[in-house]
């Protein structure tokens, strides 16, 4: 083992890599629609507040729309509405307390405390309370408006513009979901490849690192889920995204099945750790896992190209029909047979991800 190549090695990082503009350009690519939303909503809210209400400095009209939209991936209309309600709660309390007690340092302290307590009572979201507190403090510190509760009208206008822009100038839901799905499948493929290598070499260390990679898939799946749920919610209210709803529903079906596949991949990885403990090469389980890994790559490719679905389905069915531990390993150990058995639910989940009904996917596996 001492003469073998190390599993990991140091990679020199030059100043060009350290100061690469690519991450910044990627952020610009991902955020330009959100920036456009914020600019349009804030500008329109500011102008309309001046035209409709005659307010010279409708600051809250702009700040509420900016804070409601934000640059986060999760741009679900429900989240935008909740943020708007939180901000308007803060403005309402601030305006009411200011009419009674005036403004000053202790009034600011009382207003902030009361606003955050009320917000925590109304919503379990910490962001709700913070949004309410920020707008409450702004309303308390700024000079008095021309009329009582005039800032509440500004904030309501800013919130309405934020919701309207979410529907009429939507962020690209499919692009965001596809981008996050690609990141998940890239790591899923890398994990499966690491496990195949562990089986071929009988390398427990590789198997343990494959298990670590399998456990690290959860944040990627959660990010994919957030992007997809946000896209589906926007598509339900945007007239411009009606044609994308079917595609988003297909992605939702894939995500649900890949959630289970990820969990079963961890089970397989743990089983591989146990079976490689003796340091023996395991060619039969390695070949089966390699076929599953290649099919999973086709599953990932179907995110961009739906034509890959039947190809992946046929590849998975061909694997499923052979996953009989006794037939594949007539002279194998119980540990190897248990490993092949652990691969069976993983294949079923991948078949379901490709649109196969669960009962049909399970029926494709030989009974044992």
N, C-alpha and C positions, 0 to 999 in steps of 0.2 A: 504493500500500500504506500510505502514511503516514496517509491519511484513514480507513482501515478501523478497525473496532473492535478493541481489544486482545484477544488470546486469553485472557489472565488479567488480573485486576485485584485491587487490595487490598480486603479485606472487613473493615469495622470490627468489632472484638470488644468488646462491652460487658461490664460486670461481671456482668450477669445470665447471659450465655453462659459467661463464664469460671468462674462458681461454680454452674453448673446442677446440679440434683440428679439429672438424668436418667441420667448414667453410673452413679451410685451405685445408683439404683433398678434399672437394668438388671443390675448385678452381683448385687443381691439376688435378682432374678427367676431368674437363671441358677444361683445357688448354694444356694437354700434346700433342695433335696433332698440335696445333698452335706452341708450343715450338719446336717440331720436324721440322715443316716447316721452322721456322726461322733459326734453327741450320743448316739444309741442305742447304738452299738458301745462307746464309751468308758465310758458309765455302766454298761452291762450287764457289761462286763469287770471294772470296779472292784468292783461288787457281788458278782459270782460269785467273784472271787478272795478276797474277805473271807469269803464263805459257805462255799466249798468248801475253801480252803486255810487259812482262819483268819488271813490276813495283815491286819495293821492298816493298813498303808500300801502297798497294791499299786500303786505309781506306774507301773511299767512296763506293767501291764495296760492302763492308760488311754493312756499315751504311744505305745505300739506301735500301738494301734488308730487313734489320731488320725493319726499319721504315715503309716500304711499307706494310709489312704483319701485324705486330702488334699482340696484344693479344685480340683485340676487337671481339665481336660476329659477327659483320658485316664484313665478309671477301669476299664480292662480288668482282669478277674480275674487274668490272668497278671502284670500289672504289680503288682497288690496282693500277690500271692503272692511275687514276687521281692523286694519291699520288706520283707515280713515275714521272709523267709529272711535278708536282709541284717541286719536288726535282731537276730534271734535269734543269728546268728553273732557279732555284737558282744557280746551279753550272755553267751554261752557262753564266749568267750575271756576276757572280763573276770572272770567268776566263777572260772574255772580259775586264772588268773594271781593273782587275789587270794588264793585258798587257799594258793598256794605262796609268794608274796612279800609279802602284806599290802597295805595301802593307803598312799598318800603321793604326793608330787609326782612322784618319778621313776618310781614304779609306774604312775602315770597316763600319763606320757610313753611308757613302754615298751608299755603296753597299747594306746594309740592307734596307735602306729607299727605294731605287730604286727597289730592289727585291720585297719587300712587296707591293709597289704600283702597279707594273706590275702584280703580282700574284692576287691582288684584282681585277684588271681590267679583267684578264683572267677567273677568276672563282669566283662564289659567296660563295664558301666554305671557312670558316676561316682556316680549317686544311690545305687547299692547300697553303695558304699564309705562314702559320707557317712552313710547311715542306720545302717550298722554302727558307725561311729565315735561317733555321737551316743548311741546306746543303750549302747555300751561305756563311754563316759565317765560316763553317769548311773549305771550299775551300779557303777562303781569309786568314785564320790564318795559315794553314799548309804551310810548305816550298813549293817552286815551284816544279812542276812536271818535268819529263825529257823532255817532249815535250809540246807545247801549246795544251790546251784543253785535256790533257791526263786524267785529273780527270773526264771530261765529259764521256770519254769512260769507266772509272771505274764505274761511276754511272749508265750508260746505261746498262752495264753488270749486275750490281746488280739488277736493275729493271727488266731486262729480266728474270733473275733467279727467282725473286719473282713471276712473272706471271706464269712461267713454273711450279714452285712448287705448285702454287694454283690449277693448272689443274691436275698434275700428283701425287701429294700427298695431296688430298683434305681433308679438315676437314669434320667430319661426319655431313652432313646437316640434315638428318632425325632425328638423336639423339638429336641435338640441338633444332630442331623445336618441337619435341615431349616433351622434357623437359619443354620448355616454355609454350606449350599448357596445360600440366598437371598443371602447376602453375596457369594458367588462370582459368581452370575449377574447381580447388580446391576452389578458391575464389568465383567463380560464384555459386558453390554449397553452400558455407557457407553463401553467401548473400541471396540466395533463402531460406535457412533454417531459417535465422534470420527473414525474412519477414513472413514465415509461422508461426513462434512463435508469432510474433506481432499480426497476425490475430486471432490466437487461444486465446490469452489472452486479445485482445483489448488494446494492450499496444502501445501507441503512441511513447514512448521513444525507444522501440525496433524498431519500424517502422522507426524512424528517423536515428537510427544507421544502419539499413539495407540500407537506402538510401545513407548514407555516404559510406558504403561498395560498393554499386553499382557504385557510382561515382569514387571510387578508382580503379575500374577495368581497366580503360583506359591505365595506364602505363603498366600493364601486357599484355594487348592486343597488345600494340605497340611493346613491347619486342618480343612477339611471332611473330608479323609481320616481324620485322627486321631479326630474325633468319630464318624464312621461305623464305623471299625474297633472303637472302644470299644463302641459300641452293639451291634454284631453279636456281639462277644465276651460281653457281658453277657446278651444275648438267648439265647445258647446254653446258659447255666446257670440262668437265672431261669425258674421255672415260670409266672411272671406275664406273660412277654413272648413266649410261643409264637406268639400271633396277630400279632405285629409282624415276625416273621422274614421273611415274604415281602416285606413293604414295604421292609425294610432291604436285602434282596437286590436289589430293583429299584433302589434308590438306589446300590448298589454297581456295578451295570451302568452306570448313568448316569455315575457318577464316572469309571469307567475310560474310557468314551468321551469324556467332557469333558476328560480329561487330554490325549488326543490332539487334540481340537478346539482346546484352548488352544495347543498347540504349533503347529498349522497356522494358527491365527489370527496367531501371531507371523510365520510365513512370509508370509502375506498382507500383514501390516503392513509388513514389510521391502520387499516388492515395491511397495507403494503409495508408500513413501518414494522409491524409484527412479523410478517413473512420474510423480510430481508434481514432479520436479526442474525441468521446463521451465515450471512455473506455469500449465499449460493445464488447463481444466476437462475432466473425463472423465465425461460423463453416463451412458454405457452401463455401465462398470464400477461407477459410483456406484449406479445403479439395481439392479444385481445384488447388490451388497453390502448395500444397504438391505433387499432382500427377505430375504437371509440373516439380517440383524440382527433383522427382525421375527419370522422363524421361530425364531431362538434365544431370543427373549423367550417364545414359546409353550413351548419346551423347558423353560425355567426355571419357567414357571407350572405345568408338570406335576408338579413336586416336591410341591406342595400338592394338586393336583387331577389325578388320573390320567386323568380324562376329557379333558384337554388333549393327551394323547399322540397319539390318532388325528388330531386337528386339526393338531398340529405336524408329524406324519408326512406328511399330505397336502400341507401347505404346502411342506415340504422336497422332496417328490417332484416337485412342480410346478416348483420351481427347478432341481432336478437335471436334468430332461429338457431344459432349455434351455441348460445350461452347455456349449455348444459354441463355443469361441473363434472359429472361422472363420465360423460362422453369425451370431454376435452382433456380430462386428466384421470384416465382410468387407473393409473399407477401413482398418481400424485398424492401428496400429503393432505390431511384434512385442512391444514392452514391454506394451501393453495386453492383447494376446492371452495373454501369459505370466501376467499378473495374473489374468485370468479362469481360466486353467488352475490357478493356485494356489488358487482358491476351491473347486475340485472336491473335494479331500480333506477340506476343512472341512465341506462339506455331507454327505459320506459319514459322517464322525464324528458329526455331529448326528443323522443317520438311525439310526445304531447306538445312540445314546443313547436313542432312542425305541423301541427294541426290534426294529428291522429287522435281519435277519441280515446280516452283513457282505457276503457274496457278493451278496445281493439289493440292498443299498445301492450297491455298486459297479456292478452291472448297470444301475441306473437312470441312470447318467451316460453320455451319448453317447460313443462311441469317437472318438478323434482320431488 
